[in-house]
Amino acid sequence: MSYASKDVQTSGAKVVLLFQFQQGGTVYRYVNQSHSITFDGMVWSPSIIVPDKFASSAEVLKNTLNLRVALSETLAQSFIGYPPDVVTSVTVFRAIIGETDKRFYWKGKVTNSGVSKAEVSLDCEPMSSSMKKTGLRARVMRVCGHTLYGPGCNLSEATYSKSVTVTAVSKATVTIPELSASFVLNGTTFTPSSNPFRGGIITAPDGTRRTIANQAGAALTLMRPLAGLASALAASPEGITVSVSLGCPHDVGSCVVRFHNAGNCIAFACLPTRNPFQTPMS
C-alpha cells in the first residue's frame, strides 16, 4: 500500500515525524519514536522531540514552530551557553512505518533557543520568512547605513584584513601582540590609539567569526566569546593565526581616509542640528 493511501486512513498506519537539522556541514537526523529507522538510505536516530502545533496561514508570524528537544541530544547541547555560529535549518518529514518513502511537511530555521530543566526549546520560523520582500526605506542620517563589507558598501573584506597571531584568550578578550604597534594596510598607516579594529571582524581558524566591540592596544574585546579561538589555542599554546578586518565608525571621514570609499558612503554629515520647522533659523 502506498504512503498516500495509508496516510488518509483513520487506523492501521503508524505515522512518524522525521526531523532533520543542519548546522553548516553537520546534519542531525531524528525520529520521534523509540527505535531508529532508515529512509532513503539515511538512518534517523530515536529521540524525544516534541513539536507544538504546525500552522500554515498568510501571516508569517503565526507560522512559527516550537520544538522541545531532550538535553541529552548532541543537537541540543550545541545550544547550551551560546548558540551555534551558523544557521540551524530545520526540515520535517512525515513517514509511514513499513513504507520506503517520506513526504515533506515543514521547513524553516531556528531563530531562538532556551534551556529548561532536561530539554532545550527551539523557536523556529518558516522558510517563507526568508523570501525577498520590500524592507524599510533608507533613512537620512549622519552615519552610513550600509553594513561594512556588505551590499552597498561594496568593499572587499580581504583587502582590509590582516593575518595576526593570537597568544591568549580570556572569555571575550583576545590578545594579539602585533596590534600594539602601528601598521600599514592598503597604503594607510594605522596606530593602536585610533582603534582601527573596533567594529571589525575576527575570523578563527575554523571559519567562525565575531564582531570586535573594542580595541585597547593588543587586546581586542569581542561581542561574545568565540569557542573556536579557545579550542584552537588549547591545541597550539604557542599561538594561532587568525584574520582581523578593519572596523568602521560609519562616518564620512573614516570612509574617505580609511577605506577610500566616499562614493558608496550614504552618511550625511552636514545635516542641521536644529529643525527649521520648530526653531527659526537665524
N, C-alpha and C positions, 0 to 999 in steps of 0.2 A: 504494500500500500504506500502511496506517495506521501510526502510531507503535507501537501495541501489538503488531501483528503483526511488525514489524521488530525490536522490542526483544527479542523472545524467540528470534529466530533466532541460530544459532551463527556465521553468516557472512553477508556481503552487506549489513551495516548498520554504518555508522560512527557510534558513539555519542560525543558530546562532552558535557562538563560546562560549564554556564554559571554564572558566579559574579557575583552582584550584591551590592555593598557600599554601604551608605547611611550617611552621616555628616550628620545634620541634614537640610538641603535638598540636599546634594551626593550624587549617585549615580554609582558606578563600575560598569561592566559589562565583564566579560572572558570570553573563551572560551579553553579550553586547546588551541589549535591555532595554525597558522602564519598564518592569514588571518582577517579579520573575517567576521562572519556576522550576518544580520538575522532576528529573530524578533519577531512581534507589532509590527512597525514600529519596533523598537528595535535599534540597532547594538551588537554585542558585539565589543570590540576583542581582537585576539590577544594572548596573554600567556603567560608561563611561571608557572603556579600549580600547585604540587604538593601535593595533599592526602594525608593519611595515611588509614588505613582508616576508612570510615564505619561507626559502630556504633549499634546500637539494642538497649537492654536495659532492664530495670526499674530499674537503678541509674543515676541521672543522671550521677554522677561518671565512669562508664565510657563515657558517650556523647560525650565531648569530641572535638573535631576540631582538628588542627593543619594550618595552611596555610602553605606556603612561597612567598612572592611575590618576584619579581625586584625588586631595589632600584631599577631604572630606572623602575618604575611610579609614577605620581603618588600612588596609594593608599599604597604602601609608604613613600614619602618623608614622608607625613603622620605616620608613627610614629617618625621619627628625632628624637632629642633628648628630646621629651616627647610622650606620647600625646595624641590629639585630645581636645578639651574636651567632645565629645559622644559618645554611644554609637555604636559602629560595628556595624550589624546585617549579618548575612551570610545570603544566600539562595542555595541551589544548585539548579539545574535540570538534568535530563538531556534531551538533544535528539538527534535523528537528522538527519544531513546529508541534505538533499533534501526533508525534511518541513517543514511550516509550524507544527506545534505542538510544545510542550515540556511536560515533566512536572516537578512539584515533587519535590524529592529530600531536601533538608535545610534547616533554618533555625535560626539562633542569633545569637550576638553575640560580639564579640571581648572577651576578658577580660584578656589579657596579650600583650605583644609583645617581641621581641628582635631585634637586628641582628647578622648573622653574615656576614662576607665580602660576597658580592654579592646577598644576599637578606634579607628580613625574615620572621621566623617569627611567625605569629599563632596564639595559642591561643584557641579558640572553645568556648563551651558551648551546648548546645541550648536552644531557647526554652522547653522544659518546665521548665528550672531557674528560670524567672521566674514560674511559676504560684504563686498564693497557697497558702501552706501554714502550718501552725502553727509558730511560731518559739519562741525561748526565752522563758520567763516573765520578767516584770519583777522585778528584784532590789531588795530594800530596802537603800538606801544613802544616804549623806549628801548626795550630789549628785543633781540631777534627771536622769533617764534619757531625757527627751524630746529629740528633735532640735530645735534652735532654729528657729522658724518652721515646723516640721513638724507632722504629726498628733500630737495630744495636747497639744502646746504651744499650738497654735491662734492664735498671734499673727500679725498681718498684717505681712509684711516691709516693705511700702510705708509703713506708719505709722511705722516706726522706721528709715527710710532718709533719707539726706541727700545732696543733689547738691553735689559739690565739684569743684574744678579740679586736675588733676594737672599739675605743671610739670616733673617729672623722673622718669625710670625707670632704675634700675640693677639689672639682674638681677631679684632678688625684692624689692627695696626701691623703694617708691613715695613720692614727696614730694608732700605736699598742704599748702601753707602755711596754709590755713584751719583746719586741725586743731590748730595750735599755740595757739589761743585757746579760751576757754570758749564754749559754745554751748548753746542751749535747743532741746530736741527733745521734742515731745509733752508739754510742760508741765514737763519735768525739766531742770535745769541740769547740764551735764557739763563736767568740766575735763580737760585733757590728762593730768594726773598719775594719773587714775583708769583710764587705758587703756580708754576706753569701746568701742573698736572691736576689741579683742582677742577673737578667736573669732567675729568678724563676717564679712561678705561684701562683696567689692568686685566691681562689675559694669562691664565695659569697654563702650565704645560699640557693639561688635559683638555684645554679649549674652553673651560668655564671662565666667565667674565664677571667683573664687578665694577660699579661706578666708584670713582675716587672722590670721597667727600672733602678731603683737605690734605694739604701737604705742609709739613714743617721740617724743612731741611731734608734729611734722608728718610724721614718717616712719612708714610702715606696712611691715611685713615680711610678705610673703605666704608661703603654704605652699610655693609654687614659682612661678617666673616666669610671667607672663601675656603671651603673644605679642601679643594684641590691644591691650594698652596701648602696647607699644613701637612697633608699626606705626602706631597712630593718632597718637601723639605725634610720630613722624617726619614725618607729613603735616601736622601742626599744631603746630609748635615753641612757639608762644605758650601752649599749654596745651589740655587736653581735659577735657570734662565727663564725670564718671563718678558712679556711685551707690555709697555705702558704707552698710552696715547695721550697727546696733549688735551687739556681741557679748554673750555671757552666760557668767558663771562657773559657771552651773548650781547656784547655792545659793539658799536661801530669801530671804536679804536682797536680793540683786540682783533676784530675781523680784518682790519686793514694791515696792522703791524705784524700780528702773529701768523695769520693764515693767507694774507694777500687775496682775500675773497670778498671784497666790498661789493662786487656785482651781484652776489647772492644774499647779501645781508638785508633783512627787512626790518631792522631796528630804526626807529625814528627818534634820533637823539635831540632834535630841535623842537619837540612838542612843547607848547607853552605850559608853564606851571600853573597858570590861572585860567579858569573857564571864562571866556569873554561874555558868555550869556548870563553869568552870575555876578561877575565882578568887572566893572568898567575898566577898559584898558586905557591907561594914562600915557 
